[in-house]
């Protein structure tokens, strides 16, 4: 299954913290990933200064447990790959509108400073 275009557009340039926020909002705040032979909590990885300002497509390679029902195993990819995996699970269980809603609701509000 591929992500619907309406979801791809919402997450195509997503940052690492935004990707984590969506994953956490889906009920997976304690995801562990594997990188360079070690297990790391995803929340701590995303909080690192070197990762905080990166796009989710740039964070990796990492290994995570996921996949469609009946094909669960370890997959390798980026934080974006992990996000897509979790969104596909959500779509299968609750439909595209649920995935679209969670992607939109978790987007942080920008603060704008006006200098007069």
Phi and psi restraints in degrees (range 20) as a CNS / XPLOR table:
assign (resid 1 and name C) (resid 2 and name N)
       (resid 2 and name CA) (resid 2 and name C) 1.0 -103.9 20.0 2
assign (resid 2 and name N) (resid 2 and name CA)
       (resid 2 and name C) (resid 3 and name N) 1.0 153.3 20.0 2
assign (resid 2 and name C) (resid 3 and name N)
       (resid 3 and name CA) (resid 3 and name C) 1.0 -65.4 20.0 2
assign (resid 3 and name N) (resid 3 and name CA)
       (resid 3 and name C) (resid 4 and name N) 1.0 137.0 20.0 2
assign (resid 3 and name C) (resid 4 and name N)
       (resid 4 and name CA) (resid 4 and name C) 1.0 -62.6 20.0 2
assign (resid 4 and name N) (resid 4 and name CA)
       (resid 4 and name C) (resid 5 and name N) 1.0 149.8 20.0 2
assign (resid 4 and name C) (resid 5 and name N)
       (resid 5 and name CA) (resid 5 and name C) 1.0 -56.9 20.0 2
assign (resid 5 and name N) (resid 5 and name CA)
       (resid 5 and name C) (resid 6 and name N) 1.0 -37.1 20.0 2
assign (resid 5 and name C) (resid 6 and name N)
       (resid 6 and name CA) (resid 6 and name C) 1.0 -63.0 20.0 2
assign (resid 6 and name N) (resid 6 and name CA)
       (resid 6 and name C) (resid 7 and name N) 1.0 -26.2 20.0 2
assign (resid 6 and name C) (resid 7 and name N)
       (resid 7 and name CA) (resid 7 and name C) 1.0 -86.5 20.0 2
assign (resid 7 and name N) (resid 7 and name CA)
       (resid 7 and name C) (resid 8 and name N) 1.0 -40.9 20.0 2
assign (resid 7 and name C) (resid 8 and name N)
       (resid 8 and name CA) (resid 8 and name C) 1.0 -55.4 20.0 2
assign (resid 8 and name N) (resid 8 and name CA)
       (resid 8 and name C) (resid 9 and name N) 1.0 -42.9 20.0 2
assign (resid 8 and name C) (resid 9 and name N)
       (resid 9 and name CA) (resid 9 and name C) 1.0 -61.8 20.0 2
assign (resid 9 and name N) (resid 9 and name CA)
       (resid 9 and name C) (resid 10 and name N) 1.0 -36.7 20.0 2
assign (resid 9 and name C) (resid 10 and name N)
       (resid 10 and name CA) (resid 10 and name C) 1.0 -70.9 20.0 2
assign (resid 10 and name N) (resid 10 and name CA)
       (resid 10 and name C) (resid 11 and name N) 1.0 -28.0 20.0 2
assign (resid 10 and name C) (resid 11 and name N)
       (resid 11 and name CA) (resid 11 and name C) 1.0 -116.8 20.0 2
assign (resid 11 and name N) (resid 11 and name CA)
       (resid 11 and name C) (resid 12 and name N) 1.0 4.6 20.0 2
assign (resid 11 and name C) (resid 12 and name N)
       (resid 12 and name CA) (resid 12 and name C) 1.0 -61.2 20.0 2
assign (resid 12 and name N) (resid 12 and name CA)
       (resid 12 and name C) (resid 13 and name N) 1.0 -33.2 20.0 2
assign (resid 12 and name C) (resid 13 and name N)
       (resid 13 and name CA) (resid 13 and name C) 1.0 -117.6 20.0 2
assign (resid 13 and name N) (resid 13 and name CA)
       (resid 13 and name C) (resid 14 and name N) 1.0 30.4 20.0 2
assign (resid 13 and name C) (resid 14 and name N)
       (resid 14 and name CA) (resid 14 and name C) 1.0 -70.5 20.0 2
assign (resid 14 and name N) (resid 14 and name CA)
       (resid 14 and name C) (resid 15 and name N) 1.0 143.5 20.0 2
assign (resid 14 and name C) (resid 15 and name N)
       (resid 15 and name CA) (resid 15 and name C) 1.0 -82.5 20.0 2
assign (resid 15 and name N) (resid 15 and name CA)
       (resid 15 and name C) (resid 16 and name N) 1.0 165.9 20.0 2
assign (resid 15 and name C) (resid 16 and name N)
       (resid 16 and name CA) (resid 16 and name C) 1.0 -60.4 20.0 2
assign (resid 16 and name N) (resid 16 and name CA)
       (resid 16 and name C) (resid 17 and name N) 1.0 -47.1 20.0 2
assign (resid 16 and name C) (resid 17 and name N)
       (resid 17 and name CA) (resid 17 and name C) 1.0 -63.1 20.0 2
assign (resid 17 and name N) (resid 17 and name CA)
       (resid 17 and name C) (resid 18 and name N) 1.0 -36.0 20.0 2
assign (resid 17 and name C) (resid 18 and name N)
       (resid 18 and name CA) (resid 18 and name C) 1.0 -65.9 20.0 2
assign (resid 18 and name N) (resid 18 and name CA)
       (resid 18 and name C) (resid 19 and name N) 1.0 -40.7 20.0 2
assign (resid 18 and name C) (resid 19 and name N)
       (resid 19 and name CA) (resid 19 and name C) 1.0 -61.7 20.0 2
assign (resid 19 and name N) (resid 19 and name CA)
       (resid 19 and name C) (resid 20 and name N) 1.0 -44.3 20.0 2
assign (resid 19 and name C) (resid 20 and name N)
       (resid 20 and name CA) (resid 20 and name C) 1.0 -63.2 20.0 2
assign (resid 20 and name N) (resid 20 and name CA)
       (resid 20 and name C) (resid 21 and name N) 1.0 -40.1 20.0 2
assign (resid 20 and name C) (resid 21 and name N)
       (resid 21 and name CA) (resid 21 and name C) 1.0 -60.1 20.0 2
assign (resid 21 and name N) (resid 21 and name CA)
       (resid 21 and name C) (resid 22 and name N) 1.0 -39.5 20.0 2
assign (resid 21 and name C) (resid 22 and name N)
       (resid 22 and name CA) (resid 22 and name C) 1.0 -68.4 20.0 2
assign (resid 22 and name N) (resid 22 and name CA)
       (resid 22 and name C) (resid 23 and name N) 1.0 -44.4 20.0 2
assign (resid 22 and name C) (resid 23 and name N)
       (resid 23 and name CA) (resid 23 and name C) 1.0 -60.9 20.0 2
assign (resid 23 and name N) (resid 23 and name CA)
       (resid 23 and name C) (resid 24 and name N) 1.0 -43.7 20.0 2
assign (resid 23 and name C) (resid 24 and name N)
       (resid 24 and name CA) (resid 24 and name C) 1.0 -65.1 20.0 2
assign (resid 24 and name N) (resid 24 and name CA)
       (resid 24 and name C) (resid 25 and name N) 1.0 -39.9 20.0 2
assign (resid 24 and name C) (resid 25 and name N)
       (resid 25 and name CA) (resid 25 and name C) 1.0 -65.8 20.0 2
assign (resid 25 and name N) (resid 25 and name CA)
       (resid 25 and name C) (resid 26 and name N) 1.0 -24.8 20.0 2
assign (resid 25 and name C) (resid 26 and name N)
       (resid 26 and name CA) (resid 26 and name C) 1.0 -81.1 20.0 2
assign (resid 26 and name N) (resid 26 and name CA)
       (resid 26 and name C) (resid 27 and name N) 1.0 0.8 20.0 2
assign (resid 26 and name C) (resid 27 and name N)
       (resid 27 and name CA) (resid 27 and name C) 1.0 97.0 20.0 2
assign (resid 27 and name N) (resid 27 and name CA)
       (resid 27 and name C) (resid 28 and name N) 1.0 18.1 20.0 2
assign (resid 27 and name C) (resid 28 and name N)
       (resid 28 and name CA) (resid 28 and name C) 1.0 -120.5 20.0 2
assign (resid 28 and name N) (resid 28 and name CA)
       (resid 28 and name C) (resid 29 and name N) 1.0 51.2 20.0 2
assign (resid 28 and name C) (resid 29 and name N)
       (resid 29 and name CA) (resid 29 and name C) 1.0 -71.7 20.0 2
assign (resid 29 and name N) (resid 29 and name CA)
       (resid 29 and name C) (resid 30 and name N) 1.0 -19.3 20.0 2
assign (resid 29 and name C) (resid 30 and name N)
       (resid 30 and name CA) (resid 30 and name C) 1.0 -106.5 20.0 2
assign (resid 30 and name N) (resid 30 and name CA)
       (resid 30 and name C) (resid 31 and name N) 1.0 36.0 20.0 2
assign (resid 30 and name C) (resid 31 and name N)
       (resid 31 and name CA) (resid 31 and name C) 1.0 -66.8 20.0 2
assign (resid 31 and name N) (resid 31 and name CA)
       (resid 31 and name C) (resid 32 and name N) 1.0 134.4 20.0 2
assign (resid 31 and name C) (resid 32 and name N)
       (resid 32 and name CA) (resid 32 and name C) 1.0 -106.9 20.0 2
assign (resid 32 and name N) (resid 32 and name CA)
       (resid 32 and name C) (resid 33 and name N) 1.0 140.3 20.0 2
assign (resid 32 and name C) (resid 33 and name N)
       (resid 33 and name CA) (resid 33 and name C) 1.0 -120.2 20.0 2
assign (resid 33 and name N) (resid 33 and name CA)
       (resid 33 and name C) (resid 34 and name N) 1.0 162.1 20.0 2
assign (resid 33 and name C) (resid 34 and name N)
       (resid 34 and name CA) (resid 34 and name C) 1.0 -118.0 20.0 2
assign (resid 34 and name N) (resid 34 and name CA)
       (resid 34 and name C) (resid 35 and name N) 1.0 129.4 20.0 2
assign (resid 34 and name C) (resid 35 and name N)
       (resid 35 and name CA) (resid 35 and name C) 1.0 -148.4 20.0 2
assign (resid 35 and name N) (resid 35 and name CA)
       (resid 35 and name C) (resid 36 and name N) 1.0 132.1 20.0 2
assign (resid 35 and name C) (resid 36 and name N)
       (resid 36 and name CA) (resid 36 and name C) 1.0 52.7 20.0 2
assign (resid 36 and name N) (resid 36 and name CA)
       (resid 36 and name C) (resid 37 and name N) 1.0 39.7 20.0 2
assign (resid 36 and name C) (resid 37 and name N)
       (resid 37 and name CA) (resid 37 and name C) 1.0 79.4 20.0 2
assign (resid 37 and name N) (resid 37 and name CA)
       (resid 37 and name C) (resid 38 and name N) 1.0 5.6 20.0 2
assign (resid 37 and name C) (resid 38 and name N)
       (resid 38 and name CA) (resid 38 and name C) 1.0 -121.7 20.0 2
assign (resid 38 and name N) (resid 38 and name CA)
       (resid 38 and name C) (resid 39 and name N) 1.0 153.5 20.0 2
assign (resid 38 and name C) (resid 39 and name N)
       (resid 39 and name CA) (resid 39 and name C) 1.0 -94.8 20.0 2
assign (resid 39 and name N) (resid 39 and name CA)
       (resid 39 and name C) (resid 40 and name N) 1.0 134.8 20.0 2
assign (resid 39 and name C) (resid 40 and name N)
       (resid 40 and name CA) (resid 40 and name C) 1.0 -133.4 20.0 2
assign (resid 40 and name N) (resid 40 and name CA)
       (resid 40 and name C) (resid 41 and name N) 1.0 136.3 20.0 2
assign (resid 40 and name C) (resid 41 and name N)
       (resid 41 and name CA) (resid 41 and name C) 1.0 -68.1 20.0 2
assign (resid 41 and name N) (resid 41 and name CA)
       (resid 41 and name C) (resid 42 and name N) 1.0 130.1 20.0 2
assign (resid 41 and name C) (resid 42 and name N)
       (resid 42 and name CA) (resid 42 and name C) 1.0 -57.4 20.0 2
assign (resid 42 and name N) (resid 42 and name CA)
       (resid 42 and name C) (resid 43 and name N) 1.0 -37.4 20.0 2
assign (resid 42 and name C) (resid 43 and name N)
       (resid 43 and name CA) (resid 43 and name C) 1.0 -58.5 20.0 2
assign (resid 43 and name N) (resid 43 and name CA)
       (resid 43 and name C) (resid 44 and name N) 1.0 -41.0 20.0 2
assign (resid 43 and name C) (resid 44 and name N)
       (resid 44 and name CA) (resid 44 and name C) 1.0 -71.6 20.0 2
assign (resid 44 and name N) (resid 44 and name CA)
       (resid 44 and name C) (resid 45 and name N) 1.0 -36.6 20.0 2
assign (resid 44 and name C) (resid 45 and name N)
       (resid 45 and name CA) (resid 45 and name C) 1.0 -62.2 20.0 2
assign (resid 45 and name N) (resid 45 and name CA)
       (resid 45 and name C) (resid 46 and name N) 1.0 -46.5 20.0 2
assign (resid 45 and name C) (resid 46 and name N)
       (resid 46 and name CA) (resid 46 and name C) 1.0 -68.3 20.0 2
assign (resid 46 and name N) (resid 46 and name CA)
       (resid 46 and name C) (resid 47 and name N) 1.0 -27.5 20.0 2
assign (resid 46 and name C) (resid 47 and name N)
       (resid 47 and name CA) (resid 47 and name C) 1.0 -77.6 20.0 2
assign (resid 47 and name N) (resid 47 and name CA)
       (resid 47 and name C) (resid 48 and name N) 1.0 -15.5 20.0 2
assign (resid 47 and name C) (resid 48 and name N)
       (resid 48 and name CA) (resid 48 and name C) 1.0 -62.6 20.0 2
assign (resid 48 and name N) (resid 48 and name CA)
       (resid 48 and name C) (resid 49 and name N) 1.0 140.3 20.0 2
assign (resid 48 and name C) (resid 49 and name N)
       (resid 49 and name CA) (resid 49 and name C) 1.0 -56.6 20.0 2
assign (resid 49 and name N) (resid 49 and name CA)
       (resid 49 and name C) (resid 50 and name N) 1.0 -37.5 20.0 2
assign (resid 49 and name C) (resid 50 and name N)
       (resid 50 and name CA) (resid 50 and name C) 1.0 -72.6 20.0 2
assign (resid 50 and name N) (resid 50 and name CA)
       (resid 50 and name C) (resid 51 and name N) 1.0 -18.2 20.0 2
assign (resid 50 and name C) (resid 51 and name N)
       (resid 51 and name CA) (resid 51 and name C) 1.0 -103.0 20.0 2
assign (resid 51 and name N) (resid 51 and name CA)
       (resid 51 and name C) (resid 52 and name N) 1.0 -29.2 20.0 2
assign (resid 51 and name C) (resid 52 and name N)
       (resid 52 and name CA) (resid 52 and name C) 1.0 -52.5 20.0 2
assign (resid 52 and name N) (resid 52 and name CA)
       (resid 52 and name C) (resid 53 and name N) 1.0 -33.3 20.0 2
assign (resid 52 and name C) (resid 53 and name N)
       (resid 53 and name CA) (resid 53 and name C) 1.0 -102.7 20.0 2
assign (resid 53 and name N) (resid 53 and name CA)
       (resid 53 and name C) (resid 54 and name N) 1.0 8.3 20.0 2
assign (resid 53 and name C) (resid 54 and name N)
       (resid 54 and name CA) (resid 54 and name C) 1.0 -91.3 20.0 2
assign (resid 54 and name N) (resid 54 and name CA)
       (resid 54 and name C) (resid 55 and name N) 1.0 157.7 20.0 2
assign (resid 54 and name C) (resid 55 and name N)
       (resid 55 and name CA) (resid 55 and name C) 1.0 -74.7 20.0 2
assign (resid 55 and name N) (resid 55 and name CA)
       (resid 55 and name C) (resid 56 and name N) 1.0 152.9 20.0 2
assign (resid 55 and name C) (resid 56 and name N)
       (resid 56 and name CA) (resid 56 and name C) 1.0 -61.2 20.0 2
assign (resid 56 and name N) (resid 56 and name CA)
       (resid 56 and name C) (resid 57 and name N) 1.0 -29.2 20.0 2
assign (resid 56 and name C) (resid 57 and name N)
       (resid 57 and name CA) (resid 57 and name C) 1.0 -69.3 20.0 2
assign (resid 57 and name N) (resid 57 and name CA)
       (resid 57 and name C) (resid 58 and name N) 1.0 -16.9 20.0 2
assign (resid 57 and name C) (resid 58 and name N)
       (resid 58 and name CA) (resid 58 and name C) 1.0 -95.3 20.0 2
assign (resid 58 and name N) (resid 58 and name CA)
       (resid 58 and name C) (resid 59 and name N) 1.0 -11.6 20.0 2
assign (resid 58 and name C) (resid 59 and name N)
       (resid 59 and name CA) (resid 59 and name C) 1.0 -89.3 20.0 2
assign (resid 59 and name N) (resid 59 and name CA)
       (resid 59 and name C) (resid 60 and name N) 1.0 106.0 20.0 2
assign (resid 59 and name C) (resid 60 and name N)
       (resid 60 and name CA) (resid 60 and name C) 1.0 156.3 20.0 2
assign (resid 60 and name N) (resid 60 and name CA)
       (resid 60 and name C) (resid 61 and name N) 1.0 -175.3 20.0 2
assign (resid 60 and name C) (resid 61 and name N)
       (resid 61 and name CA) (resid 61 and name C) 1.0 -75.6 20.0 2
assign (resid 61 and name N) (resid 61 and name CA)
       (resid 61 and name C) (resid 62 and name N) 1.0 149.3 20.0 2
assign (resid 61 and name C) (resid 62 and name N)
       (resid 62 and name CA) (resid 62 and name C) 1.0 -142.3 20.0 2
assign (resid 62 and name N) (resid 62 and name CA)
       (resid 62 and name C) (resid 63 and name N) 1.0 159.4 20.0 2
assign (resid 62 and name C) (resid 63 and name N)
       (resid 63 and name CA) (resid 63 and name C) 1.0 -115.5 20.0 2
assign (resid 63 and name N) (resid 63 and name CA)
       (resid 63 and name C) (resid 64 and name N) 1.0 136.8 20.0 2
assign (resid 63 and name C) (resid 64 and name N)
       (resid 64 and name CA) (resid 64 and name C) 1.0 -141.8 20.0 2
assign (resid 64 and name N) (resid 64 and name CA)
       (resid 64 and name C) (resid 65 and name N) 1.0 158.3 20.0 2
assign (resid 64 and name C) (resid 65 and name N)
       (resid 65 and name CA) (resid 65 and name C) 1.0 -89.0 20.0 2
assign (resid 65 and name N) (resid 65 and name CA)
       (resid 65 and name C) (resid 66 and name N) 1.0 125.9 20.0 2
assign (resid 65 and name C) (resid 66 and name N)
       (resid 66 and name CA) (resid 66 and name C) 1.0 -176.6 20.0 2
assign (resid 66 and name N) (resid 66 and name CA)
       (resid 66 and name C) (resid 67 and name N) 1.0 -157.1 20.0 2
assign (resid 66 and name C) (resid 67 and name N)
       (resid 67 and name CA) (resid 67 and name C) 1.0 109.4 20.0 2
assign (resid 67 and name N) (resid 67 and name CA)
       (resid 67 and name C) (resid 68 and name N) 1.0 171.4 20.0 2
assign (resid 67 and name C) (resid 68 and name N)
       (resid 68 and name CA) (resid 68 and name C) 1.0 -71.9 20.0 2
assign (resid 68 and name N) (resid 68 and name CA)
       (resid 68 and name C) (resid 69 and name N) 1.0 157.1 20.0 2
assign (resid 68 and name C) (resid 69 and name N)
       (resid 69 and name CA) (resid 69 and name C) 1.0 -53.3 20.0 2
assign (resid 69 and name N) (resid 69 and name CA)
       (resid 69 and name C) (resid 70 and name N) 1.0 136.2 20.0 2
assign (resid 69 and name C) (resid 70 and name N)
       (resid 70 and name CA) (resid 70 and name C) 1.0 86.0 20.0 2
assign (resid 70 and name N) (resid 70 and name CA)
       (resid 70 and name C) (resid 71 and name N) 1.0 -9.8 20.0 2
assign (resid 70 and name C) (resid 71 and name N)
       (resid 71 and name CA) (resid 71 and name C) 1.0 -131.7 20.0 2
assign (resid 71 and name N) (resid 71 and name CA)
       (resid 71 and name C) (resid 72 and name N) 1.0 28.9 20.0 2
assign (resid 71 and name C) (resid 72 and name N)
       (resid 72 and name CA) (resid 72 and name C) 1.0 -65.4 20.0 2
assign (resid 72 and name N) (resid 72 and name CA)
       (resid 72 and name C) (resid 73 and name N) 1.0 133.0 20.0 2
assign (resid 72 and name C) (resid 73 and name N)
       (resid 73 and name CA) (resid 73 and name C) 1.0 -169.7 20.0 2
assign (resid 73 and name N) (resid 73 and name CA)
       (resid 73 and name C) (resid 74 and name N) 1.0 -177.3 20.0 2
assign (resid 73 and name C) (resid 74 and name N)
       (resid 74 and name CA) (resid 74 and name C) 1.0 -82.6 20.0 2
assign (resid 74 and name N) (resid 74 and name CA)
       (resid 74 and name C) (resid 75 and name N) 1.0 134.3 20.0 2
assign (resid 74 and name C) (resid 75 and name N)
       (resid 75 and name CA) (resid 75 and name C) 1.0 -121.9 20.0 2
assign (resid 75 and name N) (resid 75 and name CA)
       (resid 75 and name C) (resid 76 and name N) 1.0 151.9 20.0 2
assign (resid 75 and name C) (resid 76 and name N)
       (resid 76 and name CA) (resid 76 and name C) 1.0 -115.0 20.0 2
assign (resid 76 and name N) (resid 76 and name CA)
       (resid 76 and name C) (resid 77 and name N) 1.0 139.3 20.0 2
assign (resid 76 and name C) (resid 77 and name N)
       (resid 77 and name CA) (resid 77 and name C) 1.0 -179.6 20.0 2
assign (resid 77 and name N) (resid 77 and name CA)
       (resid 77 and name C) (resid 78 and name N) 1.0 -147.5 20.0 2
assign (resid 77 and name C) (resid 78 and name N)
       (resid 78 and name CA) (resid 78 and name C) 1.0 -113.6 20.0 2
assign (resid 78 and name N) (resid 78 and name CA)
       (resid 78 and name C) (resid 79 and name N) 1.0 178.6 20.0 2
assign (resid 78 and name C) (resid 79 and name N)
       (resid 79 and name CA) (resid 79 and name C) 1.0 -60.8 20.0 2
assign (resid 79 and name N) (resid 79 and name CA)
       (resid 79 and name C) (resid 80 and name N) 1.0 -34.5 20.0 2
assign (resid 79 and name C) (resid 80 and name N)
       (resid 80 and name CA) (resid 80 and name C) 1.0 -62.5 20.0 2
assign (resid 80 and name N) (resid 80 and name CA)
       (resid 80 and name C) (resid 81 and name N) 1.0 -41.1 20.0 2
assign (resid 80 and name C) (resid 81 and name N)
       (resid 81 and name CA) (resid 81 and name C) 1.0 -61.4 20.0 2
assign (resid 81 and name N) (resid 81 and name CA)
       (resid 81 and name C) (resid 82 and name N) 1.0 -43.8 20.0 2
assign (resid 81 and name C) (resid 82 and name N)
       (resid 82 and name CA) (resid 82 and name C) 1.0 -61.9 20.0 2
assign (resid 82 and name N) (resid 82 and name CA)
       (resid 82 and name C) (resid 83 and name N) 1.0 -44.0 20.0 2
assign (resid 82 and name C) (resid 83 and name N)
       (resid 83 and name CA) (resid 83 and name C) 1.0 -60.1 20.0 2
assign (resid 83 and name N) (resid 83 and name CA)
       (resid 83 and name C) (resid 84 and name N) 1.0 -45.3 20.0 2
assign (resid 83 and name C) (resid 84 and name N)
       (resid 84 and name CA) (resid 84 and name C) 1.0 -61.1 20.0 2
assign (resid 84 and name N) (resid 84 and name CA)
       (resid 84 and name C) (resid 85 and name N) 1.0 -41.0 20.0 2
assign (resid 84 and name C) (resid 85 and name N)
       (resid 85 and name CA) (resid 85 and name C) 1.0 -59.4 20.0 2
assign (resid 85 and name N) (resid 85 and name CA)
       (resid 85 and name C) (resid 86 and name N) 1.0 -46.3 20.0 2
assign (resid 85 and name C) (resid 86 and name N)
       (resid 86 and name CA) (resid 86 and name C) 1.0 -68.2 20.0 2
assign (resid 86 and name N) (resid 86 and name CA)
       (resid 86 and name C) (resid 87 and name N) 1.0 -37.4 20.0 2
assign (resid 86 and name C) (resid 87 and name N)
       (resid 87 and name CA) (resid 87 and name C) 1.0 -66.1 20.0 2
assign (resid 87 and name N) (resid 87 and name CA)
       (resid 87 and name C) (resid 88 and name N) 1.0 -38.6 20.0 2
assign (resid 87 and name C) (resid 88 and name N)
       (resid 88 and name CA) (resid 88 and name C) 1.0 -63.7 20.0 2
assign (resid 88 and name N) (resid 88 and name CA)
       (resid 88 and name C) (resid 89 and name N) 1.0 -38.2 20.0 2
assign (resid 88 and name C) (resid 89 and name N)
       (resid 89 and name CA) (resid 89 and name C) 1.0 -60.8 20.0 2
assign (resid 89 and name N) (resid 89 and name CA)
       (resid 89 and name C) (resid 90 and name N) 1.0 -44.6 20.0 2
assign (resid 89 and name C) (resid 90 and name N)
       (resid 90 and name CA) (resid 90 and name C) 1.0 -63.2 20.0 2
assign (resid 90 and name N) (resid 90 and name CA)
       (resid 90 and name C) (resid 91 and name N) 1.0 -42.3 20.0 2
assign (resid 90 and name C) (resid 91 and name N)
       (resid 91 and name CA) (resid 91 and name C) 1.0 -62.9 20.0 2
assign (resid 91 and name N) (resid 91 and name CA)
       (resid 91 and name C) (resid 92 and name N) 1.0 -42.3 20.0 2
assign (resid 91 and name C) (resid 92 and name N)
       (resid 92 and name CA) (resid 92 and name C) 1.0 -64.1 20.0 2
assign (resid 92 and name N) (resid 92 and name CA)
       (resid 92 and name C) (resid 93 and name N) 1.0 -37.2 20.0 2
assign (resid 92 and name C) (resid 93 and name N)
       (resid 93 and name CA) (resid 93 and name C) 1.0 -83.1 20.0 2
assign (resid 93 and name N) (resid 93 and name CA)
       (resid 93 and name C) (resid 94 and name N) 1.0 -36.2 20.0 2
assign (resid 93 and name C) (resid 94 and name N)
       (resid 94 and name CA) (resid 94 and name C) 1.0 -130.5 20.0 2
assign (resid 94 and name N) (resid 94 and name CA)
       (resid 94 and name C) (resid 95 and name N) 1.0 -3.9 20.0 2
assign (resid 94 and name C) (resid 95 and name N)
       (resid 95 and name CA) (resid 95 and name C) 1.0 95.0 20.0 2
assign (resid 95 and name N) (resid 95 and name CA)
       (resid 95 and name C) (resid 96 and name N) 1.0 166.3 20.0 2
assign (resid 95 and name C) (resid 96 and name N)
       (resid 96 and name CA) (resid 96 and name C) 1.0 -62.2 20.0 2
assign (resid 96 and name N) (resid 96 and name CA)
       (resid 96 and name C) (resid 97 and name N) 1.0 -40.4 20.0 2
assign (resid 96 and name C) (resid 97 and name N)
       (resid 97 and name CA) (resid 97 and name C) 1.0 -57.6 20.0 2
assign (resid 97 and name N) (resid 97 and name CA)
       (resid 97 and name C) (resid 98 and name N) 1.0 -36.5 20.0 2
assign (resid 97 and name C) (resid 98 and name N)
       (resid 98 and name CA) (resid 98 and name C) 1.0 -65.4 20.0 2
assign (resid 98 and name N) (resid 98 and name CA)
       (resid 98 and name C) (resid 99 and name N) 1.0 -41.5 20.0 2
assign (resid 98 and name C) (resid 99 and name N)
       (resid 99 and name CA) (resid 99 and name C) 1.0 -66.3 20.0 2
assign (resid 99 and name N) (resid 99 and name CA)
       (resid 99 and name C) (resid 100 and name N) 1.0 -42.4 20.0 2
assign (resid 99 and name C) (resid 100 and name N)
       (resid 100 and name CA) (resid 100 and name C) 1.0 -62.4 20.0 2
assign (resid 100 and name N) (resid 100 and name CA)
       (resid 100 and name C) (resid 101 and name N) 1.0 -43.1 20.0 2
assign (resid 100 and name C) (resid 101 and name N)
       (resid 101 and name CA) (resid 101 and name C) 1.0 -63.4 20.0 2
assign (resid 101 and name N) (resid 101 and name CA)
       (resid 101 and name C) (resid 102 and name N) 1.0 -45.0 20.0 2
assign (resid 101 and name C) (resid 102 and name N)
       (resid 102 and name CA) (resid 102 and name C) 1.0 -68.0 20.0 2
assign (resid 102 and name N) (resid 102 and name CA)
       (resid 102 and name C) (resid 103 and name N) 1.0 -32.1 20.0 2
assign (resid 102 and name C) (resid 103 and name N)
       (resid 103 and name CA) (resid 103 and name C) 1.0 -69.1 20.0 2
assign (resid 103 and name N) (resid 103 and name CA)
       (resid 103 and name C) (resid 104 and name N) 1.0 -35.6 20.0 2
assign (resid 103 and name C) (resid 104 and name N)
       (resid 104 and name CA) (resid 104 and name C) 1.0 -79.7 20.0 2
assign (resid 104 and name N) (resid 104 and name CA)
       (resid 104 and name C) (resid 105 and name N) 1.0 -39.9 20.0 2
assign (resid 104 and name C) (resid 105 and name N)
       (resid 105 and name CA) (resid 105 and name C) 1.0 -68.1 20.0 2
assign (resid 105 and name N) (resid 105 and name CA)
       (resid 105 and name C) (resid 106 and name N) 1.0 -34.3 20.0 2
assign (resid 105 and name C) (resid 106 and name N)
       (resid 106 and name CA) (resid 106 and name C) 1.0 -87.2 20.0 2
assign (resid 106 and name N) (resid 106 and name CA)
       (resid 106 and name C) (resid 107 and name N) 1.0 0.0 20.0 2
assign (resid 106 and name C) (resid 107 and name N)
       (resid 107 and name CA) (resid 107 and name C) 1.0 -69.7 20.0 2
assign (resid 107 and name N) (resid 107 and name CA)
       (resid 107 and name C) (resid 108 and name N) 1.0 125.9 20.0 2
assign (resid 107 and name C) (resid 108 and name N)
       (resid 108 and name CA) (resid 108 and name C) 1.0 -67.6 20.0 2
assign (resid 108 and name N) (resid 108 and name CA)
       (resid 108 and name C) (resid 109 and name N) 1.0 146.0 20.0 2
assign (resid 108 and name C) (resid 109 and name N)
       (resid 109 and name CA) (resid 109 and name C) 1.0 -80.6 20.0 2
assign (resid 109 and name N) (resid 109 and name CA)
       (resid 109 and name C) (resid 110 and name N) 1.0 132.5 20.0 2
assign (resid 109 and name C) (resid 110 and name N)
       (resid 110 and name CA) (resid 110 and name C) 1.0 -78.6 20.0 2
assign (resid 110 and name N) (resid 110 and name CA)
       (resid 110 and name C) (resid 111 and name N) 1.0 140.5 20.0 2
assign (resid 110 and name C) (resid 111 and name N)
       (resid 111 and name CA) (resid 111 and name C) 1.0 -99.6 20.0 2
assign (resid 111 and name N) (resid 111 and name CA)
       (resid 111 and name C) (resid 112 and name N) 1.0 130.9 20.0 2
assign (resid 111 and name C) (resid 112 and name N)
       (resid 112 and name CA) (resid 112 and name C) 1.0 -112.7 20.0 2
assign (resid 112 and name N) (resid 112 and name CA)
       (resid 112 and name C) (resid 113 and name N) 1.0 127.5 20.0 2
assign (resid 112 and name C) (resid 113 and name N)
       (resid 113 and name CA) (resid 113 and name C) 1.0 -102.4 20.0 2
assign (resid 113 and name N) (resid 113 and name CA)
       (resid 113 and name C) (resid 114 and name N) 1.0 128.9 20.0 2
assign (resid 113 and name C) (resid 114 and name N)
       (resid 114 and name CA) (resid 114 and name C) 1.0 -110.8 20.0 2
assign (resid 114 and name N) (resid 114 and name CA)
       (resid 114 and name C) (resid 115 and name N) 1.0 122.3 20.0 2
assign (resid 114 and name C) (resid 115 and name N)
       (resid 115 and name CA) (resid 115 and name C) 1.0 -98.2 20.0 2
assign (resid 115 and name N) (resid 115 and name CA)
       (resid 115 and name C) (resid 116 and name N) 1.0 120.8 20.0 2
